[in-house]
């Protein structure tokens, strides 16, 4: 059964679901592109790993190592017969929680020249670790700047309403979702596709080399396929508020849609 939402289903944005949705998106975009770009190009699914600490405030990239370690020494004859007195603890401890490192594996796509292996186009589907403030965003922005300063095309797909969008110069357009298409030969100019929750997601052309025909990416068809293949009609609870929550305007619209659609 298809989603009742005409464009992006906001319930797919839940942080607990998004890693799985992201995986589906990367896989189905690759599936869409491969027949259109072969045999000159190949579509490679790459992966980067973020390691984060979960704290009360936010998820913080973990880049440090322990300051103190305790090593176990080999047993000696003297160790078993030590006469050193050990005093019992004088205070009772309390139970606390410590930040635990968690690996976030994030896929992305590269369209490469079949003969040389050169990366022609990088395709990013943003995740919360890219958008929320902190080292995860800074790490992604550095990579983004490297691509924008290179001969590689960039396609950046943002299907998350939460957090700040990626920076653009002289642009104050606000939208729920956006797709940035940056052709290396036209920079600093780029194409920005925007849409809001009640609208369908865009269809766009994926840049390759200037002399090549550009494949078409129908993002709405892809997210529809994600919804159906993932069986999200059985998983999602439309009686609850999505995460992130609706804006006041979208809440009224969504309540009417859910009332008539379910």
N, C-alpha and C positions, 0 to 999 in steps of 0.2 A: 504494500500500500504506500503511495507517495505521501510526502509531507503535506500538511494543509497550508503551509506557508508558501506564498508564491515565489519567494526568492530564497535567501538563506534561512534555515531553520535556527532561530536563536538558541534553542535548547541544546544544539550541538556544540555550543561554545562553552559548556560547563567544563571547568578545569579537569574534572575526573574523566570526562569523555574525550577531551580534545586530543590527547596523544594518539588515541585510536583513530579519530576522525582525520587527524593530520596524516597518519600513515596511509589511510585510504585515499586521501586527496593526492598525495605524492604518487602513489601507485597508479591511480586512474588518469592523472595528467600524463604520466609516462606512457600509459597504454594508448591514450588519445594521440600522442605525438609520434610515436614510433612509425606507424604506417605512413605518416605524412612527410617524414624527413629522410627515410631510408631511400637509397643506399648511401647517400653522401654523408649523412650524419648518424650518430648513435646517441641515445638518451641514457645517461648514466645516473643511477640513484646513489647519491653520496650520503655520508652521515657525519655529523659532528656531535660531540659529547660535552655537555655542561655538567659540572659537579656542583651541587648547591647544598647549602645548609638550611634547614627549615628552622626559623626562629619565630618568636611571637610577632615580630614586626613585618618580616617579609622573607622571601627566599634570597639568600646571599650566596654569591658564587664562592665556593670553597677553593682557595688556592694556597692555603698554608699547611704546614705539617706540625705534629706535636712538638712543643718546646722541651718536654721532659719525657724520657722513656725509662722504663724499669726493665733491666735485662736479667734473665735467670742465669745464674752461674752454675757451672758443673758442680756436682757433689764432691766434697773432699772428706777426708777422714775426720777433720776437726769440726766440720759443719754439724754433724749429728750430735756432737757432745758439747756444744756451746753452753757456757754457764751464764750468758748475758740474760739478765732479767728483763722481761717485757711488761710494762705497766698496762693495765686494762684501760680502755677509753674512759675518759672522765665525763664526756657529754654524749648524749644520745643523738644520732644523726637523723635528719629528715630526708624523705625521698624527694628528689628533684628530677627534672627532665633535662637532658643534654641535647644540643643540636646534632642531628644525625645527617651525615652526607648522603645525598641521593643523586644518582646519575640520571640525567635527562638526555635521551638520545633523540636527535632531531634530524630528520631526513631533508634533503634538498636535491634538486635536479641540475644536471649540467648537460647541455647539448654540445657534443664534441665532433670535430671533424674526424671522419672515419679513418682517413689515411694518416694524419699527423697527430691526432689525439688532442689538438688544441681546443680549449674551451671557447665556444662561440657565444653561448648564451647561458647565463645562470638564472635559475628559477627558484625563488624563495617563497615558501608559504609560512607566514609569520606565526609564532607561538607566543604565549604569555612571557616566556623567558626573554624574548626579543623586545617586547613592548614595555614591560614594567620598568620603573626606574631602578638603577643599580648596575652592577658590573655585567650582567647578562646583556642588557641593552647596549652598554658601551662596547662590549666585545663584538656584538653584531654590527654596530654602526662603523666600527673600524674596518670590518670586512666589507661592508657596503661601500665605504669610501675607496677601498682598494679596487673594487670592481668598477666603480664609476670613474676612476682615474686610469682605467686600462682600456684595451680594445675589445672587451667583452660586453655584450648586451646584458641588461638586467631586467628581469620581470619579477616584481614583488607583489604578492597577493596577500591582502590583509582582510581576513574574514572574522575579525574579533572586534567587538564594539568597545571592549574595555581598554583602558590605558591610553597613552598618547600615540597618535599616528607617527610614522616616520617623518623626519623633517624634510620640508621642501622650501625653496627660496620664493619669497614674494607671493605666498599662496596661503589664504586663510579659509579655503573651502572646508566645510565640515560635512562629514557624511558617516554613515554607519560602517560602510565597507568600501574598499578601494583596491584598484589594481594599477600599479605603476609600470609602464613600459618605457624603458630607456634604451634607445638605439645609440650605439657608441658614436656613429658618424653625425648625430644631430645634437649631441650634448653641448651646452647644458639644458637644452630643451628636451622635454619628455612628455609622454602622453599619460594622462591620469584619468582612469575610468572610475566614476563614483556611483554609488547607489545607496539607498536607504532601505530599512527593513521591509516596507511594503512593496518594494520593487524587485524585479528579477535581476539576477547577477549578470554582468556583462559578457559579451562575446568579443574576443580581441584577437589580433594577429600577433603571432610570436616572431620576433625579429631573428633573422639568421644573418648571413652575409648579404650585402646590398644586391648582389646579382641573382639571388635565389628567391623563389616563391615562398611566401610565408605561410606556415601552417596556421589553422584556425583552432582556437581554444574556446569551446562553449562551456563557460564556467558553470552556468545554471544546469546544463545537462550532467556535468560531472558531479555537482553536489547532490543532484537528484539520485544519481547512481550510488553515491556514497550512502545516502539515506536508505535506499532499498537493499543494497548488498549487505550493509551492516545490521539490517533488521531493527532499525531504530524506532519504527512504529510500535514495536513491542517493549522497547526499553524506556522511552521517554515518558515522563509524568507531566502532562500538560495542566494538571490541577495545581502545580507548584509554580512559583515565580522562577524564571530562568536566571542563570548566573552568567554574566552580570544582569541585573534587573532591567526591566523595561523603563524607558523614559515615560513621563506622564502621558505624552502624546501617543507613543507607541502602545502603552498599556491599554488605552481605550480602544485603539484599533485592533489589538490582538485579542482582547476579550470578546469583541464582536465576532472576529474570525473564528475563535475557538468555540464560541457558542453555536455558530451555524455549521462549523466544519466537523465537529465530533458527534 
